[in-house]
């Protein structure tokens, strides 16, 4: 039986996919400088200055058709907020996406080698998330493949992915992409300008 949280996640993900093309900022807009990136082996990968006064949590799912739009706007958001914003990436693999949990686990395995962002960028471009494809991407990202496979299957690592998904559930971010800043939650995607307004309204 499909629970209400899963149903809502399906609705939000599909609605975001329909809304995004009309409201999203054009991908070919002027490029912005890449923000500083952090890939701690434990904790959460982040974009932007570590000492920023505000942290936006970005809940994402690699099989969500809209999440890559948001993921590609992180540099712009950090630049527009001029040092006041740091963005943490948390995983929320939705049950309706067959390979999303494995993709999140693979990204976490790359993080355990300090190369989350290199692997993340490859996942954003990938259309295949089966085990063999995820392992092949590890080689492309320059990871130690044997360690990657061990970590990918590590139950402690997978518990971390599950814990991040529970954070999204607890925050009532039941679909993807989801955003949490200073207690305020938004789910879905309209445009970069829309999200920046949400952030500015909820900054400390």
Phi, psi and omega in degrees: 000136179273124182283166182297327180295319179294317179301315180296321178299320177297314181297315182295316182297316180291320179295319179296323179296326180283324184283321192304314184300326182284324188256349187285149174293141182300136182293339182267017176296166183307134182293149176244155179299145178291130179285160177297141181241145180233133180230070178295147182291337172232159183092218187233134172294149184215162176234135179104172185294135181297332182269013181299148183283347182226139178240124173262124174267125181253109177271123186226161181221123186291344176264356176292128183290344184258333185306322178301328177300312179294317183300326182279355180256005184297317180300318182296317180298315179297317180296316182295329181272000167051053175088356183268355187229137171236140182243124175259139177261123176240148182270137173221071181291116184285144182298335182286348180257113190303319187254004187296321181294318178294320179297318177296320179295322178295318177298321179293323177296321176295322178298323179297343174258009178076018183232043181300309189294325176298316181287320179304315180298323178292321178297322181297332181266349186277150174246000181235130184231020175289166186305311183299320180293320179295321178291321178298321178296329179299320177295318179298325181279358179079025180274159170287108188294323180295316177295320179303313181295320178297314182292322179304324181267358184292126183292330177294320177297315182293330175295326177294319177298316179299320180296323179292321177297325177292325176301317179298316179299315181295329180276357183068026172266082192269357176229183178228151352291151177237149183223135180228122176221120177049044177088350181264134183243139170227143178231133180109187184211130175245306178191168176295319179299319178300312182293323178297322177296318177301315180298311183298324180292337186244014176285153175284000000 
